[in-house]
């Protein structure tokens, strides 16, 4: 994460685009969300419920 932050701030200082965009991040997370959604569908949300949610 530190290297990613350093690259981002360097790109801002140099007025150039960062190596990746928010759209890239969303695209990278879409398959993970699909897997998580399937886990909930097949095994129920009680098993995968986040401890910090109520």
C-alpha positions in Angstrom: 0.0 0.0 0.0 2.9 2.4 0.8 4.3 2.0 -2.7 0.9 2.6 -4.3 0.4 5.7 -2.3 3.9 7.0 -3.2 3.2 6.3 -6.8 -0.1 8.2 -6.6 1.4 11.2 -4.9 4.3 11.2 -7.4 1.9 11.2 -10.3 0.0 14.2 -8.8 3.2 16.1 -8.3 4.3 15.4 -11.9 0.8 16.2 -13.3 0.6 12.9 -14.9 -2.0 10.1 -14.7 -1.6 7.5 -12.0 -0.7 3.9 -13.0 -4.2 2.8 -12.2 -7.5 4.6 -11.9 -10.6 4.1 -9.7 -12.2 2.3 -12.6 -9.3 -0.2 -12.6 -9.8 -0.8 -8.9 -13.5 -1.4 -9.4 -12.9 -3.8 -12.3 -10.4 -5.7 -10.1 -12.9 -6.1 -7.3 -15.8 -7.2 -9.5 -14.8 -10.9 -9.6 -14.2 -10.9 -5.9 -17.7 -9.5 -5.3 -19.2 -12.1 -7.6 -17.5 -14.9 -5.6 -18.7 -13.4 -2.3 -22.2 -13.1 -3.6 -22.2 -16.8 -4.6 -20.9 -17.8 -1.2 -23.8 -15.9 0.4 -26.3 -17.5 -2.0 -25.1 -21.1 -1.5 -24.1 -21.1 2.2 -26.1 -18.3 3.7 -25.1 -14.9 5.1 -24.8 -16.1 8.7 -21.6 -17.9 7.9 -20.0 -14.9 6.2 -21.6 -12.1 8.2 -19.1 -9.3 9.0 -18.6 -9.1 12.8 -18.8 -5.3 12.7 -22.2 -5.1 11.0 -25.4 -5.3 13.0 
